[in-house]
Amino acid sequence: MNTNYKKNSLSLIGAVALGTGVMIGAGIFALLGQVAELSGNLFPLAFIAGAIISGFSAYGYIKMSNAFPSSGGIAMYLVKAYGKGTVAASGALLMAFSMIINESLVARTFGSYTLQLFNVGNNSVWVPILGVILIVGAFLINISGNEIIGKSSLIMAIIKIGGIAIFAIGALWAAGFSFQDAFSLSNSTNYATTDYLGALALSILAYKGFTTITNSGGEIVNPKKNVGWAIIISLSICTVIYLLVAFAVSSNLTISEIVAAKDYSLAEASKPAFGKYGLWFTVGIAIVATISGIIASIFAVSRMTAMLTKMKLIPHKHFGMPGNIQKHMLVYVAVIAIVLTIFFDLSRIASLGAIFYLVMDIGIQWGILRNLRKEVKANSAIIITAILLDVIVLSAFLWIKASTDITVIIVALVGITLIILGERWFLTANKNNKDSA
């Protein structure tokens, strides 16, 4: 990919392709089954609610991008809100790790769907192996500076969105779908309120890719207008696609079947509707979506962490590697994603990503409310609503994980603690070195 960023080099359509490209990949292929597991027959509604909550959060990002359009994105917003200190650096790293976690989620999704072509069980060791191969391939493409991949993001976004729409509409038609049946509560199973809220945490994770658009504020044409429009259009497109797919899957599979195939539910749903040809088509779209998504994500994270390094907010070691800082960051990002892909399953990866993202988002919204509300001309009621919704969903999700998989909470708490303490130590040491110089 081209690493030279020029003002006015990215159109509104290009920015929308960027946002949808990151969202539509792990978002629907990896998370649909997990959302259904927590919310039963009402799981399509979880994606509507997730879109609404993401919309409240997006308001703050749009206001920030209008006031401070830059390629710094979230990291720059945090610095504007809290100054160059531990809070800003820790929040930026939480976002970076959330994106890396998402890469391992995409990688394992790639493995799960690819194996459906060979009728291999999802517990196969080939799932992480294929995931690692994908990450290595994405790393090599990024490290080589392949401009073709950068220029083809719009084409791949069209293929993904068009392909998924064809699958969804075809599956709905084959199943004789009706909205009356889809929204009927008579067939729904009763779930605890915390389960429904936990499903929202995962559905929100499916939309968080809109935040990558803020990292291109310095390149988008008329950024004060188009960054916001790109976010709104991307969220709207993804909401429609997610709903189509959710209804298509629920029309062809029972909840127990969706849960049993939760790591590859779209592929499973294509079988009764289209047979083996539908399976090949769906898996093909999943492969395109995951490959393009992880290439874009690795590039975005390396860019973000390289900027943090230049701002002297995170440490950096060359370890004898040639090239610039961003290429070094590509190595670090790929290594961390590979480790997560090997040692964590899809459910745990998604849970960690949701926790890190929600914590970071609460920090962004609080920073706007407390320190930047007047400067960016933000409506306090909307920002407060975004914070409250995040807190409610995060609390419910933590409650669920405390009773079902405490390891996820322990790993998340240890990770957040290490990030905060590490940043505090690094920034203090840096300050002392400057003072003694």
LINRAFEN-V209353 format. One record per residue. N is the residue number from 1. PHI is phi as a letter, one per 40 degrees, with the letter a starting at -180 (NA if undefined). Layout:
BEGIN
N/PHI, N/PHI
END
This chain:
BEGIN
1/NA, 2/c, 3/b, 4/c, 5/b, 6/b, 7/c, 8/g, 9/c, 10/b, 11/c, 12/c, 13/c, 14/c, 15/c, 16/c, 17/c, 18/c, 19/c, 20/c, 21/c, 22/c, 23/c, 24/c, 25/a, 26/c, 27/d, 28/c, 29/c, 30/c, 31/b, 32/d, 33/c, 34/c, 35/c, 36/c, 37/c, 38/c, 39/b, 40/g, 41/c, 42/c, 43/c, 44/d, 45/c, 46/c, 47/c, 48/c, 49/c, 50/c, 51/c, 52/c, 53/c, 54/c, 55/c, 56/c, 57/c, 58/c, 59/d, 60/c, 61/c, 62/c, 63/c, 64/c, 65/c, 66/c, 67/c, 68/b, 69/c, 70/a, 71/c, 72/c, 73/f, 74/d, 75/d, 76/c, 77/c, 78/c, 79/c, 80/c, 81/c, 82/b, 83/g, 84/c, 85/a, 86/c, 87/c, 88/c, 89/c, 90/c, 91/c, 92/c, 93/c, 94/c, 95/c, 96/c, 97/c, 98/c, 99/c, 100/c, 101/d, 102/c, 103/c, 104/c, 105/c, 106/c, 107/c, 108/c, 109/c, 110/d, 111/c, 112/c, 113/c, 114/d, 115/c, 116/c, 117/c, 118/b, 119/f, 120/b, 121/c, 122/c, 123/c, 124/c, 125/c, 126/c, 127/c, 128/c, 129/c, 130/c, 131/c, 132/c, 133/c, 134/c, 135/c, 136/c, 137/c, 138/c, 139/c, 140/c, 141/c, 142/c, 143/c, 144/c, 145/g, 146/c, 147/c, 148/c, 149/c, 150/c, 151/c, 152/c, 153/c, 154/c, 155/c, 156/c, 157/c, 158/c, 159/c, 160/c, 161/c, 162/c, 163/c, 164/c, 165/c, 166/c, 167/d, 168/c, 169/c, 170/c, 171/c, 172/c, 173/c, 174/c, 175/c, 176/g, 177/c, 178/b, 179/c, 180/c, 181/c, 182/c, 183/b, 184/c, 185/c, 186/c, 187/c, 188/c, 189/c, 190/c, 191/b, 192/c, 193/d, 194/c, 195/c, 196/c, 197/c, 198/c, 199/c, 200/c, 201/d, 202/c, 203/c, 204/c, 205/d, 206/c, 207/b, 208/c, 209/c, 210/c, 211/c, 212/c, 213/c, 214/c, 215/c, 216/b, 217/d, 218/c, 219/b, 220/c, 221/c, 222/f, 223/c, 224/c, 225/b, 226/c, 227/c, 228/c, 229/c, 230/c, 231/c, 232/c, 233/c, 234/c, 235/c, 236/c, 237/c, 238/c, 239/c, 240/c, 241/c, 242/c, 243/c, 244/d, 245/c, 246/c, 247/c, 248/c, 249/c, 250/c, 251/c, 252/b, 253/b, 254/c, 255/d, 256/c, 257/c, 258/c, 259/c, 260/c, 261/b, 262/c, 263/c, 264/a, 265/c, 266/c, 267/c, 268/c, 269/c, 270/c, 271/c, 272/c, 273/c, 274/b, 275/g, 276/c, 277/c, 278/c, 279/c, 280/c, 281/c, 282/c, 283/c, 284/c, 285/c, 286/c, 287/c, 288/c, 289/c, 290/c, 291/c, 292/c, 293/c, 294/c, 295/c, 296/c, 297/c, 298/c, 299/c, 300/c, 301/c, 302/c, 303/c, 304/c, 305/c, 306/c, 307/c, 308/c, 309/c, 310/c, 311/c, 312/f, 313/b, 314/b, 315/c, 316/a, 317/b, 318/c, 319/f, 320/g, 321/c, 322/c, 323/g, 324/c, 325/c, 326/c, 327/c, 328/c, 329/c, 330/d, 331/c, 332/c, 333/c, 334/c, 335/c, 336/c, 337/c, 338/c, 339/c, 340/c, 341/c, 342/c, 343/b, 344/b, 345/c, 346/d, 347/c, 348/c, 349/c, 350/c, 351/c, 352/c, 353/c, 354/c, 355/c, 356/c, 357/c, 358/c, 359/c, 360/c, 361/c, 362/d, 363/c, 364/c, 365/c, 366/c, 367/c, 368/c, 369/c, 370/c, 371/b, 372/b, 373/d, 374/c, 375/c, 376/c, 377/f, 378/c, 379/c, 380/d, 381/c, 382/c, 383/c, 384/c, 385/c, 386/c, 387/c, 388/c, 389/c, 390/c, 391/c, 392/c, 393/c, 394/c, 395/c, 396/c, 397/c, 398/c, 399/c, 400/c, 401/c, 402/c, 403/c, 404/b, 405/a, 406/c, 407/d, 408/c, 409/c, 410/c, 411/c, 412/c, 413/c, 414/c, 415/c, 416/c, 417/c, 418/c, 419/c, 420/c, 421/c, 422/c, 423/c, 424/c, 425/c, 426/c, 427/c, 428/c, 429/c, 430/c, 431/c, 432/c, 433/c, 434/c, 435/c, 436/c, 437/c
END
